[in-house]
Amino acid sequence: MNLGIGQNIFHRLDRVLASDLYKPDILHTIYLGLFKYMMDWIEAFVTKHGRLQAFDEHWKALPPYPGFLVPKKAYREVTQWQGKEMRNLGRCIQGVLAVALRQPAGAQAIPFKRALRCVRALVDFNMMAQYRSHTPDTIAYMEEYLDQFHRMKDIFLEFRVTKRTQAKVDKQRNEIRRLRALMRECVATSQRRRMPDDNRDEENEMRNDMVHGLSHFNFIKMHLLSHFCDHIHRFGNILMYSTEIGELAHKTQIKQGWRQLNKNDAACQIVHSYGPQHAIQMRLLNLQSLKNCGPNLSPDVLKHLDRTTSTVWPPVICRRIWKGRRGDVSNIVDFSRISGVSLEIIYRELIRYSRHNLPIDHRLLEDHATLRSLPIELLRQLEVPVLTFQEADVYEIHGARSTVTLHFRNQGSRND
Amino acid sequence: MSDQTNFTNLPLDKKAWAVYFTIGNLPLARRNSPGSMAVLLLPLLPVPPKLSKSSKADRRQRKINADTLQDVFELIFAPLPDVAHVGIPIDCANSKVRLCFPILSAWIADHMENVALHWLKTNTCPKCEVPTNELGTNARSY
């Protein structure tokens, strides 16, 4: 339904199912996705219930622990979050929130409990997703946590208000106020005093209704979680398909190359320059692992080491091809044969040229037999083979041509 | 695996769109460690310039971009179909030659990359056919 079959590049490959190529991704789906959303909700939640101060204080007061980075700033003071920091956050958010929501006042008890359970389910799900091996039990746990998260998430629904929903709510409220103002003019003064309270309650109720009706959790990262368990069942643990190795590879393979190169046609240079480095590193790793084997190496491994892995040809030396006469052209007939222009046309053009351009005493005889006997030279264009950048045996042919009386690129003469 | 990155030390908005490849039978710890040389850069894909949402010319440009991307991938995948069935002998590190069957089995990318590669709408799942208004529910029947 959602796939345009002709368009998907993966549909043309054999033994490949395009929908199975997708792999769940903890970094983007949980750390930079749901955790980020969840922190927005939590922030709004604690603000609404007046616990923001406590939340920030406890956040800053976290004690150090091996493998855990102590946050230096309060949550709201950090402007940008990295995947690593989000992972850190996942470890401590439950505790901080639980402490911040301590001793609820009467009406707050139920929302606090629900919020804590929701956050806890998500954090637990995340922790379980990082397991390196799974049993049916752990997968069942994961599904249960996910169910719980979906059951409890409604507590945060009011913080999923989009601008559009907010605008609608505001519009409706203004409408009601206008109507009420009209009504108040008709009502006696004695009754007016009681009305504002009713109004506010009613307005809040309407706002809640609208917010709950219009807001939703329908964004893609919410849904992608549901594929985690199934994926583990079929393909194994999730860490195996981490996107983080890609980010690491950027650093060594692209960004270093980019810094060292001259930014001319950068893509080609980057792709070419990393290959040799990679080969050498692989060689070093191989040698290292052989060294670890110690003296009991088999002789054919040693023989294999002496052999270069790929055959290297000696570089082909390409001589420069200078401008020169072609040997097989001596008169007009030859020229017509090679260039494919008929004799008649050549004669006609020659005569026209001589009539228009040459002084009278230099004009050609307008007689085919004489013209045919004229000596002809066919010259090659000057061709200079230039080595392709960073290649030993690939040449590009640069054709040079005469600019006659013009200077190079219409500029003054050069003295080099 | 593909991912888009910015060149950081540059004032322009230069971007690189890299495709890496790695082999599936490496152990997890080996592949994820940075010095293991497990991932190798294959090509850099062409990065189209940013387009506005509505204009008609841009929509045509968008189509051209998609077609270009498709052609590039056809080029990249060109050797795959031939060897997926019959296999290809590949040198192994321990002086042996093995018959290998290279098959594309996973594509690790974030959601926006998946959208671009699978030619999806932004708010759809790359794996199943869940309707947009049920994304937030815990529906698993698709």
Interface residues (C-beta under 8 A of the other chain):
Chain A: M1 N2 L3 G4 Q7 N8 I9 F10 R12 L13 D14 R15 V16 A18 S19 D20 L21 Y22 K23 D25 L27 H28 T29 R132 L146 D147 H150 K153 H216 F217 N218 F219 I220 K221 M222 H223 L224 S226 H227 D230 F235 N237 L239 M240 Y241 S242 T243 E244 I245 G246 E247 L248 A249 H250 T252 Q253 I254 K255 W258 R259 A266 A267 I270 V271 Y274 H278 Q281 M282 L285 N286 D300 V301 K303 H304 T309
Chain B: M1 S2 D3 T5 F7 T8 N9 K14 A16 A18 Y20 T22 L28 R31 N32 P34 S36 M37 A38 V39 L40 L41 P43 L44 A66 L69 Q70 F73 E74 F77 L80 P81 A84 H85 D91 A93 N94 S95 I103 L104 S105 A106 W107 I108 A109 D110 H111 N114 L117 H118 W119 L120 K121 T122 N123 T124 C125 P126 K127 C128 E129 V130 T132 N133 E134 L135 G136 T137 N138 A139 R140
